[in-house]
């Protein structure tokens, strides 16, 4: 399932020289020259900038997630918060204030797990990173509007106020398939174009409208890997079983306890695959177990399944798991294996590259995490036929 693909990222400059093509995304904070003759000159579509899926775009301005007045699990704009589907498209939204691109926050429309709902829920419109991409669930073939997304976000959207930013003029352009058009209707009624781009400008307009082409994650392997309790997944053994000497020995690790009797009010499973120079390495069993206790995160076998068995719900991260294991986890070192690390996350068919701190990756129910170290790059992402261990 492995072959070589380019992993290089193109830096996004402060001044984007762009034209033609449509499809959403980019990386970093950028200011694009405002149009000094905005009243008379219409902007043009710039040359497309290649961007890796998941790369952040723009300066941070808002907190992550929906606000208290947005989607908190209730129906919003006719859209329900439910378990993630497995059929997705996306649209891309850019918000500029006086020529400066602002990052659309991550985790809009995403609700955290609870004991009653261990997978949490997501709205059909949601964000998973700061790329500006809005994931759209296409299971029902429904169309969605910008107003629905802002309602889920919990931010205002009017001719004078965009997510708390006020100024004049407020103008919007839609790039669909390389055709750029000004939108003159009610912003809340703007239909989000699949694989298209919506650019909202507050204050000084742009002379050029940026556009992007995405380096998407590898496709899914059509043949699922069957996970069998006490089984093994991978082609190569590398680490000894159990915790490393620097790992948990019974004392709390990162606030996670080691208990002689597990309390499983909250019991979910994530999966980790580590691929080093083309070899799928077998994750050790009994990580997080000692002769006298079990940590809230641990492994029972060599399948790569990480068990989270805890008395209550709190954030669980990949960094905590590696600390319990006693192995390093950085952008260049995974459990002693050195090289450039590329991370992919798959949530029930919603796959993307993860560009943030690897330690902060949340371990949620049935989340698949693939860490690729070195070369060649993975050509497909594994999918799994899960067992439900008790």
C-alpha positions as CSV (number, residue, x, y, z in Angstrom):
1,X,0.0,0.0,0.0
2,X,3.0,2.2,-0.2
3,X,4.6,4.4,-2.9
4,X,6.5,7.7,-3.1
5,X,4.6,10.9,-3.2
6,X,5.9,14.4,-2.8
7,X,5.6,15.7,0.8
8,X,7.0,19.2,0.2
9,X,4.9,22.2,1.2
10,X,5.0,25.4,-0.7
11,X,5.3,28.4,1.6
12,X,2.5,30.9,1.2
13,X,4.0,34.4,0.7
14,X,2.7,37.6,2.2
15,X,1.7,38.7,-1.2
16,X,-0.1,36.0,-3.2
17,X,0.3,36.3,-6.9
18,X,-2.5,34.0,-8.1
19,X,-5.0,33.5,-11.1
20,X,-7.4,30.8,-12.4
21,X,-8.8,27.5,-10.9
22,X,-10.9,26.8,-7.8
23,X,-11.0,24.4,-4.9
24,X,-10.1,25.9,-1.5
25,X,-7.1,26.1,1.0
26,X,-3.5,27.3,1.9
27,X,-1.0,28.0,4.7
28,X,0.0,30.8,7.0
29,X,-1.0,34.4,7.6
30,X,-1.1,36.6,4.5
31,X,-2.0,40.1,3.5
32,X,-3.0,40.7,-0.1
33,X,-2.8,44.2,-1.5
34,X,-6.1,46.1,-1.3
35,X,-7.6,47.6,-4.5
36,X,-7.0,51.3,-4.3
37,X,-9.5,51.9,-7.1
38,X,-12.1,49.5,-5.7
39,X,-15.0,51.6,-6.8
40,X,-14.1,51.3,-10.5
41,X,-12.0,48.1,-10.8
42,X,-13.4,44.6,-10.3
43,X,-10.9,42.1,-8.8
44,X,-9.5,39.3,-10.9
45,X,-8.9,35.7,-10.0
46,X,-5.3,35.1,-9.1
47,X,-3.1,32.2,-10.1
48,X,-3.7,29.1,-8.0
49,X,-1.4,28.4,-5.1
50,X,-0.7,24.7,-4.3
51,X,-1.4,23.9,-0.6
52,X,-1.2,20.7,1.5
53,X,-4.5,19.6,2.9
54,X,-4.7,20.8,6.5
55,X,-2.2,23.6,6.3
56,X,-3.4,26.7,8.3
57,X,-4.3,29.9,6.4
58,X,-4.4,33.3,7.9
59,X,-3.9,35.2,11.1
60,X,-5.7,33.9,14.2
61,X,-8.6,36.1,15.2
62,X,-11.3,33.8,16.7
63,X,-11.3,31.0,19.3
64,X,-11.6,27.4,18.1
65,X,-15.0,25.8,18.0
66,X,-18.6,27.1,17.9
67,X,-19.5,29.9,20.3
68,X,-22.0,29.6,23.2
69,X,-24.7,30.9,20.9
70,X,-23.9,28.5,18.1
71,X,-24.2,24.8,17.7
72,X,-23.9,23.1,21.0
73,X,-25.6,19.8,20.0
74,X,-29.1,21.2,19.3
75,X,-30.6,21.5,15.8
76,X,-29.4,24.7,14.1
77,X,-30.7,26.0,10.8
78,X,-32.5,22.7,10.1
79,X,-29.2,20.8,10.6
80,X,-28.7,18.2,13.4
81,X,-25.6,17.3,15.3
82,X,-25.1,13.5,14.8
83,X,-22.4,10.8,14.4
84,X,-20.0,11.6,11.6
85,X,-21.0,10.3,8.2
86,X,-18.6,8.8,5.7
87,X,-19.3,10.8,2.5
88,X,-17.8,14.3,2.4
89,X,-17.2,17.2,0.1
90,X,-15.9,20.6,1.1
91,X,-16.1,24.3,0.3
92,X,-13.5,26.9,1.1
93,X,-14.2,30.3,2.9
94,X,-11.7,33.1,3.2
95,X,-12.4,36.2,5.3
96,X,-10.3,39.3,4.7
97,X,-10.2,42.4,6.8
98,X,-8.6,45.4,5.0
99,X,-6.5,43.0,2.9
100,X,-5.5,40.7,5.8
101,X,-6.6,37.0,5.7
102,X,-8.0,35.8,9.0
103,X,-7.9,32.1,9.8
104,X,-11.3,30.3,10.0
105,X,-11.2,28.5,13.4
106,X,-10.9,24.7,13.8
107,X,-13.7,22.6,15.3
108,X,-16.6,24.7,14.4
109,X,-19.6,22.4,14.5
110,X,-17.8,19.6,16.4
111,X,-19.0,18.5,19.8
112,X,-16.8,16.7,22.3
113,X,-17.5,13.2,23.4
114,X,-19.6,12.5,26.5
115,X,-20.2,9.3,28.5
116,X,-23.7,9.1,26.9
117,X,-22.3,9.9,23.4
118,X,-18.7,8.6,23.3
119,X,-18.2,9.6,19.7
120,X,-19.5,13.1,20.3
121,X,-21.3,14.6,17.3
122,X,-20.7,16.8,14.3
123,X,-22.9,19.1,12.2
124,X,-23.1,18.5,8.5
125,X,-21.0,21.7,8.2
126,X,-17.9,21.6,10.3
127,X,-14.2,22.5,10.3
128,X,-11.3,20.4,11.5
129,X,-8.4,22.7,11.1
130,X,-7.6,26.4,10.2
131,X,-7.3,25.8,6.5
132,X,-10.6,27.6,5.7
133,X,-12.1,24.3,4.4
134,X,-15.6,23.6,5.6
135,X,-16.4,19.9,5.5
136,X,-19.8,19.2,4.0
137,X,-21.6,15.9,4.6
138,X,-23.0,14.9,1.3
139,X,-24.9,11.8,2.5
140,X,-28.3,13.4,1.7
141,X,-27.1,15.3,-1.3
142,X,-28.3,18.5,0.4
143,X,-27.1,21.9,-0.4
144,X,-26.0,24.3,2.4
145,X,-25.8,28.0,2.8
146,X,-23.3,30.4,4.4
147,X,-26.0,31.4,6.8
148,X,-26.3,27.9,8.1
149,X,-22.5,27.7,8.7
150,X,-22.5,31.0,10.6
151,X,-25.4,29.9,12.7
152,X,-23.5,26.7,13.6
153,X,-20.5,28.8,14.3
154,X,-22.6,31.2,16.4
155,X,-21.4,34.4,14.7
156,X,-23.3,37.2,13.1
157,X,-23.6,37.5,9.3
158,X,-25.1,40.7,7.9
159,X,-24.3,43.4,5.3
160,X,-22.5,45.3,8.1
161,X,-21.1,42.5,10.4
162,X,-19.2,39.4,9.6
163,X,-18.3,37.3,12.7
164,X,-18.0,40.4,14.8
165,X,-16.0,42.4,12.2
166,X,-17.7,45.6,11.1
167,X,-16.8,47.8,8.3
168,X,-17.8,49.0,4.8
169,X,-17.9,47.9,2.2
170,X,-18.5,44.2,2.8
171,X,-18.3,42.3,-0.5
172,X,-18.3,38.7,-1.4
173,X,-17.1,36.7,-4.5
174,X,-17.7,33.1,-5.4
175,X,-15.2,31.1,-7.4
176,X,-16.8,28.0,-8.9
177,X,-14.8,25.9,-11.3
178,X,-12.5,28.9,-12.1
179,X,-15.3,31.3,-12.8
180,X,-15.3,34.3,-10.5
181,X,-18.5,36.2,-9.8
182,X,-19.6,38.9,-7.3
183,X,-22.4,37.9,-5.0
184,X,-24.9,40.6,-4.5
185,X,-27.7,38.9,-2.6
186,X,-28.2,38.2,1.1
187,X,-25.0,36.7,2.5
188,X,-26.9,34.2,4.6
189,X,-28.6,32.8,1.5
190,X,-25.3,32.2,-0.4
191,X,-25.2,28.5,-1.4
192,X,-21.8,27.0,-0.5
193,X,-20.2,25.7,-3.8
194,X,-18.8,22.1,-3.5
195,X,-15.0,22.3,-4.2
196,X,-15.5,26.1,-4.7
197,X,-14.4,29.1,-2.8
198,X,-16.2,32.0,-1.1
199,X,-14.2,35.1,-0.4
200,X,-15.6,37.8,2.0
201,X,-13.9,41.1,2.2
202,X,-14.5,43.6,4.9
203,X,-13.3,47.1,4.3
204,X,-10.7,47.6,1.5
205,X,-11.4,45.1,-1.3
206,X,-8.7,43.0,-2.9
207,X,-7.3,43.6,-6.4
208,X,-6.9,39.9,-6.8
209,X,-8.9,37.0,-5.3
210,X,-6.7,34.2,-4.2
211,X,-7.4,30.6,-5.2
212,X,-5.9,27.3,-4.2
213,X,-5.2,23.8,-5.3
214,X,-5.1,21.1,-2.7
215,X,-2.6,18.2,-2.2
216,X,-5.2,15.9,-0.8
217,X,-4.5,12.9,1.5
218,X,-4.0,9.5,-0.1
219,X,-7.1,7.5,-1.0
220,X,-8.5,4.7,1.3
221,X,-7.3,1.2,0.7
222,X,-10.5,-0.6,-0.5
223,X,-9.6,-3.7,1.5
224,X,-10.2,-3.2,5.2
225,X,-7.7,-4.6,7.8
226,X,-9.6,-6.9,10.2
227,X,-8.8,-6.1,13.8
228,X,-9.0,-9.3,16.0
229,X,-8.8,-9.1,19.8
230,X,-5.3,-10.3,20.9
231,X,-4.3,-10.3,17.3
232,X,-1.5,-8.4,15.5
233,X,-1.3,-5.8,12.8
234,X,1.8,-4.7,11.0
235,X,4.7,-6.4,9.1
236,X,7.6,-5.7,11.4
237,X,8.2,-6.0,15.2
238,X,10.5,-3.2,16.5
239,X,9.8,-2.2,20.1
240,X,9.6,-4.6,23.2
241,X,6.2,-5.0,24.8
242,X,5.1,-2.9,27.7
243,X,6.3,0.5,28.8
244,X,9.8,1.8,28.1
245,X,12.0,2.6,31.1
246,X,10.9,6.3,30.9
247,X,7.2,5.4,30.8
248,X,4.6,4.9,33.5
249,X,5.5,2.7,36.4
250,X,2.4,3.3,38.6
251,X,2.4,7.0,39.3
252,X,0.1,9.4,37.5
253,X,1.3,10.4,34.0
254,X,0.0,13.7,32.6
255,X,-2.9,13.5,35.0
256,X,-3.9,10.0,34.1
257,X,-4.1,7.4,36.9
258,X,-2.9,3.8,37.0
259,X,-5.6,1.8,38.9
260,X,-5.7,-1.8,40.0
261,X,-9.3,-2.0,39.0
262,X,-10.4,-0.2,35.9
263,X,-13.6,1.8,36.1
264,X,-15.1,1.9,32.6
265,X,-17.8,4.5,32.6
266,X,-16.1,5.9,29.5
267,X,-14.7,3.2,27.3
268,X,-13.6,3.9,23.7
269,X,-10.9,2.8,21.3
270,X,-8.7,4.6,18.8
271,X,-6.1,3.1,16.4
272,X,-2.5,4.0,15.7
273,X,-0.5,2.9,12.7
274,X,3.3,3.7,12.5
275,X,4.9,3.3,9.2
276,X,8.7,3.7,9.0
277,X,10.5,3.8,5.6
278,X,7.7,1.8,4.1
279,X,7.4,-0.8,6.9
280,X,4.3,-1.0,9.0
281,X,5.6,-1.5,12.5
282,X,3.7,-3.5,15.1
283,X,2.6,-1.5,18.1
284,X,3.6,-3.2,21.4
285,X,1.1,-4.8,23.6
286,X,0.7,-4.0,27.3
287,X,1.7,-0.3,26.9
288,X,0.1,1.4,29.9
289,X,0.0,-1.8,32.0
290,X,2.2,-2.7,35.0
291,X,2.2,-5.7,37.3
292,X,-0.2,-4.0,39.6
293,X,-2.3,-1.5,37.6
294,X,-3.7,-0.2,34.4
295,X,-3.4,3.3,33.0
296,X,-6.5,5.0,31.6
297,X,-4.9,4.5,28.2
298,X,-3.3,1.2,27.3
299,X,-2.9,-1.6,24.7
300,X,-4.0,-5.2,25.2
301,X,-2.5,-6.6,22.0
302,X,-0.5,-5.9,18.8
303,X,-3.4,-4.6,16.8
304,X,-2.6,-0.9,17.3
305,X,-5.8,-0.4,19.2
306,X,-5.5,2.1,22.1
307,X,-8.0,1.4,24.8
308,X,-9.3,4.3,26.8
309,X,-11.0,3.0,29.9
310,X,-11.8,5.7,32.5
311,X,-14.2,6.8,35.2
312,X,-15.1,10.0,33.3
313,X,-14.6,11.9,30.1
314,X,-11.7,14.3,29.7
315,X,-9.3,15.1,26.8
316,X,-7.1,12.2,25.9
317,X,-4.2,12.9,23.5
318,X,-1.6,11.0,21.5
319,X,1.1,12.9,23.6
320,X,-0.3,11.4,26.8
321,X,-0.2,7.9,25.3
322,X,3.4,8.3,24.3
323,X,4.3,9.7,27.7
324,X,2.7,6.6,29.3
325,X,4.6,4.5,26.9
326,X,7.8,6.4,27.7
327,X,8.7,7.3,24.1
328,X,9.3,10.6,22.4
329,X,6.8,12.1,19.9
330,X,7.9,15.1,17.9
331,X,7.7,16.2,14.2
332,X,11.0,14.4,13.6
333,X,11.0,11.6,16.2
334,X,8.4,9.0,16.8
335,X,9.4,6.5,19.5
336,X,13.0,6.7,18.6
337,X,12.5,6.7,14.8
338,X,14.0,9.8,13.2
339,X,12.8,11.4,10.0
340,X,10.2,13.8,8.7
341,X,6.8,12.8,10.1
342,X,3.6,13.1,8.2
343,X,0.3,12.5,10.1
344,X,-3.1,11.5,8.8
345,X,-6.4,11.3,10.7
346,X,-9.4,9.4,9.6
347,X,-12.8,9.8,11.4
348,X,-15.3,7.4,9.8
349,X,-14.2,8.3,6.3
350,X,-13.3,11.9,6.8
351,X,-9.6,11.8,6.2
352,X,-7.2,14.7,6.3
353,X,-3.5,15.5,6.9
354,X,-2.8,16.8,10.4
355,X,-0.4,19.8,10.4
356,X,-0.4,20.7,14.1
357,X,1.5,19.5,17.1
358,X,1.4,15.7,17.0
359,X,1.1,15.5,20.8
360,X,-2.2,17.4,20.7
361,X,-4.0,14.9,18.4
362,X,-7.2,13.9,20.3
363,X,-7.8,10.2,20.8
364,X,-11.5,9.8,20.1
365,X,-13.7,6.8,19.5
366,X,-12.7,4.9,16.3
367,X,-10.3,7.6,15.2
368,X,-7.6,6.1,13.0
369,X,-4.2,7.9,13.2
370,X,-1.4,7.1,10.7
371,X,2.2,8.4,11.4
372,X,4.4,8.1,8.4
373,X,8.2,8.5,9.1
374,X,10.7,8.7,6.2
375,X,10.1,7.4,2.7
376,X,8.4,6.1,0.7
377,X,5.1,7.9,1.4
378,X,2.0,5.9,1.9
379,X,-0.1,5.6,-1.3
380,X,-3.3,4.5,0.5
381,X,-4.7,4.9,4.0
382,X,-5.7,1.7,5.8
383,X,-9.3,1.2,6.8
384,X,-10.3,-1.2,9.5
385,X,-13.0,-3.7,10.4
386,X,-13.3,-3.1,14.1
387,X,-13.9,-5.5,16.9
388,X,-15.4,-4.1,20.1
389,X,-13.3,-5.3,23.0
390,X,-14.9,-5.1,26.5
